[in-house]
Amino acid sequence: MNAAPSCTVRTTCPYCAVQCNFDLHVEQGLAVRVTPTKECPVAHGTVCKKGLAALSDLRHPDRLTTPLLRRDGQLVPVSWPEAMAYVREALAPLISSAPQRVGVFGSGSLTNEKTYLLGKFARVALQTPNIDYNGRYCMASASAALNRTLGIDRGLGFPLADMTRSDLILLVGANIAETLPPIMQYLKGTRERGGAIYAIDPRATTTARVAGRHLAPRPGTDGILALGLLHLMKSWGKIRPTAPAHGLADVLWHADNYPPARVAHECGVPEADLMTLARAYAEARTPLILTGRGPEQHTHGTDTVQAWLNLAFLTGHVGKQGGGFGTLTGQGNGQGGREHGQKNDQLPGARSLRDPRHREQMAAHWNVPESHLPQPGYSAQELLNACGESGEGGIDALIVLGSNPVVSAAGAGQVTERLKALKHLIVIDFLPSETAELATLVLPGSMWCEEEGTTTNLEGRVQRRRRAVSAPGTAREDWQILCDLAHAIGRPHGFTYSSFRDLQDEFFLATRGGKADYSGLSAERLDRASAQWPVPRADGPDTPLAYAPTYPTADGLATLHVPRVPAPDLAPRALHLTTGRLAGQYQSGTQTRRNPALKAENTVQMHPDTALAYGLRAGQSVTLRTAHGQATLPITLTPGIRPDTLFIPFHWPDTANLLTDPTALDPHSRMPGFKITPVTLLPAQDPALHPAPVVASGPASLHATP
């Protein structure tokens, strides 16, 4: 049913994991204005510039409004019956003979209901093991560390408001001023109460300037820094474990190998500044460690997060109100997106696809034999790498929903070639991304305010997303498209819903008994108030604090693991590339690069001393070359970055991820190493020219900023 011609609809922002609430003002069926609402339980009336600019995307002339089918090399408009006929002819023979040769690639921007339905579609309709999503590039390392240690992954196991109770916050590789702007109000609250904030990042970001304290370790050495802090806590008698746990002795013994001199040398920071940070942590009553993508997007990212989690646990702060450990989810529904079945090894409610009991539960819920559910398949990067391969293990067809791996995946050049080699690439999206431009079929889907559903923010808070307007042209809501696909391939069982509410109720029920239990929720309950999971009973409370002992493990105990973090490359001439986000852009930029209200420059950030050593000046173009590709960009001089580090934002095609490695993956999380890639710097006008070595300006220091 369409929204009234003139009305106000409260919904959630389509961008980051804060999930701010605002009111959409609708006139004659069109959303015309956004008004932040003070009733928002998280942002309290604040919305960043991306959220305020989101309406421009709805009316963009590039908006997809009809199916597009590739004919004679061109994507041409076709009807929905023609599009579904293509799906039937392309996929039905494959799923009958070799369903594992069909892959599904999802997104951390999908609502919980779409995440659930996509996983169900892959495993029940396609019966393929090969489904994963772009959140693998975001939260996988932190998720792996939390799950194997505490048995639960809820990013922040506490409400954001608890941050103001902390007397010390360590932001490890988390530039929240640009990536999660509304959270800055909580950091300011911490400072107003007398708390200290340290930003640990190779760059002096906007967050570092607001924090007031900055330590700039070499990229990839965050885990070494955590081990050094644990070494000092042990030396100073500050070890007071949060609770009995497995692995305590081994972890503490391992920390003996990281005395201050070694840690300062390998991290590239002054030993005096390391000691200052350590004393602050030792003296704090409620220290809080928050990790972002900086320590996580490495081929040893799980172990790096583990090192910080060990530190918080062994000093007695995990589960303490205002203290402990948390990880800052990035994508809009990055939390819910990793709970309900689009991960390669996961079933709804954060169940494990490897657990026979969990498989039996979901098979019964879906009314299919347990034997029909496949075992886990490829992770995200492995799935993309297998596309178009003709041998055993290859993928012939890929369905992509709401993701743009041509820009966001590691080794984007190689990924592009693999997608081009597919027999069938079906993309469901609302704007023509670089991935959609390679498709054999593009299906026009729905945007955030054109659909119902729920999203789960970075503190595990479930909120309603409400439909305000209708999708344009013949575009359809994404959940309906997934059902259309199931019918087209002759597998309609379980994919016929009389309304979205039927799907939503089925989803809530599917989580019952899982670690991420939403079964006590309903649209009506969420109309009254948001809730932090688990919520196992309709008449019961939610769970604001998720990390207090005991834990959802076999014996109720946590298990600490010895982190294995590699020694850094200390070659004096080494330059390393790191990647990240800018305030004016979001993810692969499919929306934000088109939005005139969101301006940002795609440049290489480098220290002035580095530029001087190479004879470069601001604005001059340079070529960056790695073992995986090369890209040419103008430079921006940034005094706050380490001289041995270069930074590129990843929002643009043919730049940052042309240079990253698509093959080396974290053994636990299957995360590529986005945050550190050895790089050669060449003046763009003469790629054959051998550059002078970078001149280091001494170790990066911990310093106070106004």
N, C-alpha and C positions, 0 to 999 in steps of 0.2 A: 504493500500500500504506500503510495507516495505521500511525502510530507505535505502539510497544508501550504497553500500559496505563500502565506506570510506567517512566520513563526520563529521561535528561538529554540535551538536545540543544543543541549550541553553534550560535549563529546571530548575526546582526547586528541592531543597533538599527534601528527603522523611521524614526528621525528624521534628525538632521542629517548633513552630509557627512563628519564624523569617522568614522562607521560603527564605533562601539564594538562589541566582541564581548561577549556574555554567555551564560551557560548558562540554558536554560529547563528547569525541573523540571516534569515531566509526570506526573500521577497520574490514572489511570482516564480517559485521553484528554483531560484538561484541564490547561492550563498554570497552575500554582499559585504559582510563585515565580521570581524572576530573581536570578541570582548573577553579579556582574561577574567576569571572568576575568583574572588577571594575565598570561596568555599572549597577551592581545590585543596585536598588534604596534603599535597606535597609542595606545590609551588606557591600557594597562598596569594594568588593574584599576579604572579609574574609569568611572562611568556617571552622567550628569546626571539630574536629577529627572524629566525627561520620559521617558527610557529606563526608569527604575525604575518609572514609573507606567503603562507601556504595556500591561500586562496587563489593566487596567481596560477598555480599549477592546474586548477580545475578548468580554467578557461584558456589554457594554452592551445594555440593553433595546431600543435603537433599531436594533440590528444588522439589516441587510437579509439576509433568508434565503430570499426567493422573488421571482421576477420580478413587476414591477408595471406594469400597462398602464393608460393613461388612457382611461376610459370615462365619458361624461357629465360630463366635467370633473374626475373623481376618479381617483387612482391606486388600482387594485384588484389584488389578487393573482391571478395566472394561472399556468398551467403553462408549462414550457419549450417544449413544442410550440406552444402558443398564442403565446408570445413570438416564436418563430422564424417563425411564420406572418405575424405583423405585420412583421417585418424583411423577409421576402420580398416582401410586398405593397407595402411602403413604398419599398424601395431598389432592387429589381430593375428596375423601369421606368426609374428615374433613371439607373442606371449603364449601361443600354443606350443611352439617348438623350443624356444630358448628365452624364457622370460628374463633371465639374468642379463641379457644383452640390451635390456631397456633400463635406462636410468632416470632418476628423478632428482632435481636440484631445487631446494626450497630456500626460505629466507627468514631472517630474524625480524622482518617487518610484518609478517603475517599475524593475524589475530590468533588467539588460542584455538578457536574453532577450526580455522583453516589449517593450522598446524596439525591438529588432530586428524582432520579429513584427508590431508595430503599423505600422512603416514598410513592411514587406513587404505587409501587408494593404492599406494605402492604395494602394500603387503597382501591385501585382499583381492583387489581387482587385477593388478598387474602380476602379483605374486613374485615380484623381483626383490632381491636382497639389496639392490643398489640405489639407496636413497640417502642423501645427506643435504647439508644446507650451508649458506654462507656464514652462519654463526660459528662454524668450525674455525673461521679466520678471526673470530672475535673473542669468544669466551671459553674455548675448549680447554686451554691449559689450566685456568683457574678452576673450571668445573671439575677437571680430572683430579686436581690436588684436593679440593674440598671433598669430593666423593670418596676418594680412597683414604682420607684422613678422618673425616667426621661422619661419612655415610650420607651426607646431604649437601646439596648445592642450591642455596638460595641467595647467591651473590652477597647482598647485605642481609645478615641474619637479624637485623634490628631496624627500627624506624629511622629515617634520616634525621628526625628531630633529636635523636640521641647523640648525634655528633656534637651538639653544643655542650654536652656533659663531659666531653673529653678535655683533658688538660694538655694533651699533646697529640697532634695528628701528623702521621707520616704519609705523604702522598707519593707513592712509588710509581713513577711513569704514568701519572694521571694528570692531564692538562684540562681540568674540569671547567676552567673559566671559558674555554673555547668549545669544549665538547658536551658539557652538561651545565650550561650557564646558571639555571635556577638554583643549583646546589650551592652556589657561592654564598647565598644568604645564610647557610648553616656554618660555613667557614667563618664568615664575619661574626656570627653569633659566638663561635668558639673564642675568637680573639677578644670580643667584648667582655667575655667572662674571664679573661686573663690567660687563656690557653695559647700554646705556641703551635705553629704549623710549619713543617718543613716540606719543601718540594724536592724530590729526588729525581733528577731528570738531566740528560745531557744538554738540554737547552734551558735557558732562563726564560720560560714561557710566561704568558700573562698570569697564569696560576702562581708561578714562582714569585712574581712581583707582588701579588696580593698576599701570598703566604708570609713573606718577610724573611724566610730562611731558604737557602738553596744550596744543594750539594749536587755536583755534576759528575757522576761517575762515567767511565767509558760505557758505551752501549754494550749490553750483554753481560755486565758484571754486577747486576743488582743482587743476584744470588750470593755472590762472594761477599758483598756488603752485609747482607743479612747474616751470613755465617760469622763474619767478624763481630757483629753486634752480639750474637749469641755467645761467642767466645768470651767477650768482655762481661756479659751478664753472669756467666758461670764463674769467671775469675772474681767478680765482686760479690758473689753470694746472693744473686738475685733470682736464682732458679726456684720457682714455686709453681709446679705444674697445675694447670687448671683443674685436672682430675686425673685419676689413675689412667694410664694409657699404655699401649704396646709401643715398643721401640724407643723409649726414653733414653736408655743408657747408650744405645748405639748412636743416636743423634748427638748427644752431648759429647761422647768420645770423639766423634768426627769433627766437631767444632774446635777441638784442640789444635787442629791443623791450620787454623786461620787467625794467627796473632795480628795485632794492629799493623805492624810494619809490612807484612805480606799483603794484607787487605788494602792498605793505602796505596802500595805500589801497583797492584794489579787493577785496582779501580781507578787509578790515576787521580787521587785526591790527596790533599795534605793530611798527614797523620793527625795533626792537631785538630783538624775539622772533624775527622772521624771520631776522635775522643769526645769532642763537644757534643756531637749527636748522641753518642752512646751514653754520656752522663745524663743528658736530657731524658732519654728513654728510661734509664735506671731510676731516676728520681720521680718520674711521673706516676700518679696514682691511677689514672685511667688513660693510658696511651692507646691510640687507635691506629692501626696500619691499614691503609686502603691502597690496593693495587689497581692499576689500569693496564692498558695494552702494552706499555713500555716493557715491563718484565715478562709479559705473557707471550708475546708474538715472537718466540724463539724456538729453535729446535730443542732447546732445553727449558722451555717455558714452564712446564709442569714442575720441574725440580726447583726452578727459581721461586715460583709461588709457594712451593712446599717449604722452602727455607724461611720465608717470611711468616708463614702460618706456624711453623715450628717455634719461631721466636715468640710469637704472641701466646701460644699455648704454654710453653715452658716457663714463661714469666707470669703466668696466672691470670691472663686478661681475656681469654676467649670466653664469650658468653656474659661478660661483665657489662652492665649498662653504661654506655659511653666509651667502652674500650674494646680491645680485642683485634679482630681481623675482619675485613670485608673486601670484596672485589666489586668494582664499579662497572656494571653492565653498560654497553654502549648503544646498541640498536634499540629501536622503539619497543619491540617486544622480544628483545634478546633473552630475557628471563623465561617467559612463557614459551618462546620458540625452542628452547632447549629442554623442555620438560615433557612434551606430549606426542613424540613419535616421529619427527622428521630427522632426528639423528640416526645414524646407520645402525646403532646398537640399542635403540630405545623404543619402548612402548609407552602409551599414555600414563600419566601420573608419575613420571620418572621411573618407570619400571624398566627392567633389563630384558632385552630380547634373548639373552643367553640363559636366563633363569627359567627352568621348566615350569615352576609354579606360576610365574608371571605370564608365560606363554599360554598356559592353560586358562588363566583368568581372562585374558583378552580374546582368546579363541572362543570361549563360551559367550563373552559379551557380543562378539561379532557373528556368532552362530556359524562358525566354520571349523573344520577339523584342525587341531593344533599342528598336525603335520603339514598343513598347507602354509603355515607361517614360515617364511624363509629365515635363515640365520643371518647375522650381520654381514653386510657387504662392504663396499668401498667407502672410505671417508671422502670428504669433499674433494681434496686435491687429487687423490687417487682416482676418483670417479672421472674427473675432468681429463686426467692424463690417459685414461683408458678409452676415451671417446675416439671413435673412428678406427681403432685398432682391429685388424682382421683376425688375429689369432685368438687362442683361448683366453678368456678374460676380457675380451674387447666389448665395447659398447656400440651398438648400431643406431640406437635412438635415444634421445634425451628430452625430457620434459622439464622446462625451467619455469618456476613460478616466482615472480617478484624479485629476481636477482639478476645481476649483470657481471658474471664472472670474467668477461672479456676485459673489464677494468679492474675488478677487485681481486682476482685470483693471482697467486704467485706465478711468475713466469708467464705473463699475459700473452707474450708473443707465441709461445709454444701452445698455450691453451687455445688461442684463436685458431691455429692450424688444426688442432685436434677437433674443434667444433666444426670447422669447414669440412672435415673428413667424414662427419656423420652422414648416414643415409637420411635420417629424419631428425630435425631439431624443432621442437614445438615450444614456443615461448608464450606465456600468459603474462601480460603487463598492460599498463595504461599509457605509457609513453614509449616511443621507439628507442630503446637502449642500443648500445653497440652490439650486445648479444642478440637482440631481436633483429638487427640488420642482417645477421647471418642465418636467420631461421628459414626453414622450409614452410612453416605455418606460424602465424602470429594470431593469438586470440585476445581480443580487447577485454580487459578486466576492469575491476572497480577500484576506486580510490577510497581513502580513509573515511570520508563522510558520506559515501554512497553505500555503506554496508553496516550491518549490525555485528556485534561481537564483543569480546573482552580482550584486554591486554593486561600484561603483568609487568609492573615496573621494576626498577633495580632493587627495591626493598621487598619484593615479593607481594606487592599490593595489586590486587585484581580490581580492575575498573571497567565500567561499561563504555563501549564505543557505540554511538547511536547514529543511525542513518538520518541524514538531513535532506539530501537531494538524491535524484535518480542519476544513474550513469547515462552518458550521452549516446546518441545514435543507437546502435544495436549492441553496445557493450553490455556485458552481463557481470553479475557479482561472481567473484572468484569461486565461491563454494558451489554455485550452480554449474560453473564450467567444469569443475572436477566431476560432478555427477554426470554431466553431459558426456565427458570422456569415458566414464565407466560404462554408460549405456552404449556408446558408439562401438566399444570393443567387445560388446556382448557379455559384460560382467556387471549387470545392474544390481545384483544382490547386495543389499546394504547401502545402496546409493539412491534411494527414492525417499525423499522427505516431502511432507506436505507443506512445510514452512521452515524457515530458518530456526524457529524456536524448537522444532523437533530435533534438529541437528545439535543445537546448543544443549538441550537437556540430555541427549545421548552422550555428549562430550563430558559434561559434569559427572554423570553416572560412571563413565569409563575410568575416571580417576580414583574412584572409591577404593580405599585400602592401599593406594600407592603413597610414596613419600610426598609427592606433590598432589595432595588430596584436595580437590576442589568440589567434592560431592555435596558439601553443605551449602553451596552457592546456588543462586538463581538470579534471573534478571530482576525480579522484585526485590530480593535482598540487596543487590548491588545498587538499586535505585535509592535505597535508604542510606547506604554507606559502603565504601570500599572495604576490602578485607585482605589481610595478609595470610597466605596459606602456610600450613595446612588448615583447612576448614572442613573437618569430617562430618559435622552435623548441622542441619539446617537451623536448629534451635540453640546451637552452641557458639562459643566464641571463636575468634580467629587466633592467630599465633604471631604476635609482634616479634617475640624473641625466639629465634630458631636454633641458636648455637649453644645454648646452655646444656650441660650434661643432664641426663644421659643421652647417648646418641643412637640413631636408628641403624645400628650395626648388629651383628650376630650376638655379641655379648654386652652391648651397651657401652663399649669402650671405644675411644679414639685410637687410631694407629698412626704413629708418626713414622715417616720414612726418611732415610738418609738422602739428602739432595745431592745429585751428581751434576755439578756445574763445571764446565770446562774453563781452563785458564785462558785469559784473553790473548789476542795477538798484540804483542808489545813491540813489534818492529817499529823503529823510529820513523819510518817513512809511510807507515800504513794510514790509509784513509778508509773510513767506513761510512756506508750510506745507511740512514735510518728513514723510515717513512711515518706518516701520521696524518692528522686532520687539521683543517683550518676552521675558524669560527664561522665563516660565511658559506661553507659548503658542507655536504653530508654524504658519506659513503661514496658510491661510484658516481655521484653527481648527476644521475639521470634526471632528477627534478631540479636540483639547486643550480646546476650550470645553465639551465634555461630561464631561471628566475631573475628578472632585472633588478629586483630589490636585494639580491645577494651577490655581492661583488667580492672576488678574491683573485689573486694572481698566482699562476702556476710558475714558481721559480725554484731554483736551488738556493737554499739558505746555507751560507758558509761564514766562518769567522773572518774578520778583516785581515788577520795575520796569514791565514791560508791564502786568501786572494793575493796578498802582497807577495808571498813566496812563489806564486805561479804567475805573477805579472798581470793579474786580472783586476778589473774595476767593476763597480756596480752597474748592472744592466747588460754587461757583456755576456754573450752566449757561450756556453761551454758544453762539451760532450762528455757524458759520464758513460763509462764502459765497464761492464762486469762480465763474468763468465757466461751470462745468460742473455745479454742483449746490450743495447746502448740507446741513449736518449739525449737530445740536445735541448737545453733550456737556458734562459737568462739567469743571472745570479743576483741574489739579494745579500748584502752584507749584514750580518747579524752578530753583534759583539757578544751576545749571551750564549752562543753555541760553543761547544768544545772545538778547538782548532783541528782535531783529528776526525771530526764528524761532519757529514753533509746531511741535510734534511730536504726531502721532497714530499709534498702532499700527494695522496693517492687518489684524488677525486677525478683526475683527467686520464683519458686513454693515451696510450703510446708514450707514457713517461715512467712513473715510479715502478709499476709492476712489470715493465719490460725487463727490469734489472734484477728482480728477486728470483730466488731459486725455487723451481716447482717440484724438486725431487727429494730434497732432504727434509724430513719431517720429525717432529717430536715423537719419541717412541710411545708415549702415553696418550697424548692428545691428538696426534697427527696434525699438529700445527706447523705450517711453513715458517721459515725464519725471516719474517718481514722486517724486523727491527735492526738487523745487522747484516750487511752484505759488503765484502771487500770491493772497492771501486777504484778505477783509474780515472783521473781528471785530465781532460785534454781541451785546449782551446778549440772552439768549434770550427774556426776557419782553417785549421791545419791539424786534422786528426792524427797525422803521423808524427807530430812534434812530441818529443819526450819532455815531460814537464819537470820542473825542479821539485825536489822533495819539500814536503810541507815543513814549516818551521814551527815546532811546538812552542807555546808560550808558557810552559810550566803547568803543573797540575791544576785542575779546576778546584776552586775553593768553595767552602761554605761561607756565605756572606749574608749580611743583613741588608734588606732593601726597605725603602721607606714604606 
